Amino acid sequence: MRSQGLILWCRQRGLARVAAVQLACLAWVVIGSGILVQVPPLLSGTGVEVANAAVVPLVGAVAIAWALARRDVALEAARRRPVWWWDATTALALSASYLAVTALLPTSMAVVSFRNALGLTGLSLIAAAIGLTQLASTVPIAYTAASLFAGRMEMDRALWSWPVKYARDPIAASLAGLTFLLGAALYIYRVPTVQKQDDD
C-alpha cells in the first residue's frame, strides 16, 4: 500500500481514535493492576473474581469492531489494495501492545491481558466477517458477560470461558489464539475480491 493510500485507510478506519482508546486501556491496566472484579454467579456456582487486566481488553476489542464497521466494502473491493490484510495486522498489533507494559505489571496480568485482547479481537473479526459489521462489538461483549456470569476459572471446568481463566491455563491461551486466527482468516477470506476489469 502506498503512503497516500495508507493515510486514507488510517483516516477511514479512525485509527487515531482507536489508538487513543488502546493507550487508555494500557494505562488502565497498569494503574488498576491490583483491582479485582468480583462477579456473582448467574445461575449456580460461586461466581468468579478476575483481575482488572482480564476485563479491560474488551474495550480495545470494541474499538477495533467500531473501526471495522467504518469500512466501505464496495469501494475497497474495487481497489487493488489489500486493505483487509492491514485490518487484521493492526488488530494483532493492538492486541500485542499489552506485552509492551509487561515490565510494569505482574507477569500473570500481562499474559491475561494479551490473551483476552487477542481472543476478544478475534471475536470482533469473526462478527465482521460473517456480516455483523455494525454489531461486531456485541459478540465480544456478550461472550465476556457469559464468561463472567456463567464461566469457571478452573482449568478442567467450562473450557469455553477462557476470558476468566487463570494466566497459567494453557487451554485458555490456545483457545484465545485459535479464536484470533479463525477471525483473521475468515475476515480476509470473506472480504469481496477485486472484479476483473477490461484493459480498454
N, C-alpha and C positions, 0 to 999 in steps of 0.2 A: 504494500500500500504506500503510495506517495505521501509526502508530508502534508500536502493540501487535503488529500482525502482523509488522512489520519486526523487532521484538525476538525474537519467536518464531522467525522464519526464521533469524536470526543464531544463535540457540541450537541450532536443529535442525541447521544446517549445520556447527556447531562453528567458526564464523567466527573466534572469538578465537584458537583454536589455529592455524588456517590463517594468520592474520595474523602470529602469532608466528614461525611457520616462515618466512614470507616475509621478515620483518625479519632473521632469522638468515641467510637466503640473501643479502640485500643486504649485510650485514656481511661475510659470507664472500667475496663478490665483491670488495669494496673491500680487505679485508685481504690476500686472496690474489691480488690482481690480477697479480702478477708470476709466479705459478706456472703452469707448463706441464704438461699431461697428455700423456705420451708413450705411444702405443698401438701395439704391433707389429701387422703385418698378419696377418689370419686365414688367408687363402688365398694371396694374391700381392701384389706391390707393395712399397712401402717403409713403409707404415703412416702414421699421422698424428701431429701434435704440436699439440694445441689448447690454447688458454688455459683457465684455470680458469673464466673467465667463460662459456665455452661449455657447460660441464657442470653448473654449479650450478643453472641454471633447471630442470633435470629434477626437483630436489627440490620446487620450488614446484608443478610440474605434477602430481606425485604427491599433494601435499597437497590440491590442488583436486579431483583424482579421488576422494580419500577423502571430501571434503565432499559431492560429488555422490552418492556411494554411500549417504550418510545420509538422502537424501530419501525421503519417504513418498509414492510416486506416487499411490496410491489416495486418500489424504487430500487431497493438493494438487489432484488432478483434480476433487474435489468442491467446491472453493472458487473463487470468482470473483476470484482474485487472481493476477496474472501473475508468480508467484514464479520461473518459469523464465527470464523476462527478467532478473531480478535475478541469477540464477546466471551468465548469460552476461556481464552487465555487470561483475559482481565479478571474473570470470575475466579480463576485459580490463583492469580497473583494477590487479589484482595483477601482470599481465604488464607493464603500463606503468610500474609502480613502479621498474623498473630505470633508467628515464630520470631519476628523481629524484636518482640518485647520479652523474649524468654528470660533474658538476664534480669528483668525487673519483676519476674513472677516465680512462684514455686513451679518446678518442672511439671507437676501434675496439672496445674491450672493452664499452663501454656499448651499442653497436649490436648486437654479437653476443649479449649477454645478453638484450636486449629481443627480438631476432629469435627466438632459441631459446625464450624463455619463451612468446612468442606462438604459435609453431608447435607446441610440445610440449603446451601447454594445449589447443590446437585438437584434437590427437590424443586427449586425455582426454575432450573434449566429444563427439567422434565415437564413441568407445567407449561412453560413457554413452548416447548417442542410439540406438545400434543394439542395445542390450540387454546390453552387457557391463559393467553398472554396478559390480558387485563386483570386476571385473577390469580396470576402466578404466585403472588405473595401469600395467598390464603393457604397454599399447600404446606409450606414450611411452618406457618403459624399453627395450623391445625395439627400437624404432626408433633410439634413441640408440646402443644397443650395436651394431646393424647398421652404423650410420654410422661409428662409431669403428673397428670392425674390418674393414669391407669398403668404406668410402667413400673418396672422393678430395677433396682440398682445392682442387684446381684448378678454375677456372670451367667449363671445357669438358669435364670428365670427371665421371661419376657425378652427374648433376644432382640425383638423388633425395636425396643425402646432404647436405642443406642444414645440418644441425646442426654440421658440421665445416668448413664453408666460411669463407673469409675475410670480414671485415666489408664489404669493398668489392664483394662479389659481388651484383649486383642480382637475378639469377635466384634465388639462395638467399633473399633478403629477400622476393621476390614469392611464392615457394612457401610460405614460412612464414606470410605474411599470408593467402594463399588458404586454407591449411590451417585457420587460425583461423576465417575467415569461413565455410568449409564446416562446421566443427564447430559453430559457434554457430547457423547456420541449421538444421542437422539436429537439434540439441538442442531448439531452440524448436519446430520443426515436429513432432517425434516425441513431445513431451510430451502425454499424454492431454488432450483438450479437455473442457470442462465439459459435462456432460449437461444437456439442457433439463429443467427441473422444472415441475410444475404449480403454479399460483399458490395453489390451495386446499390 
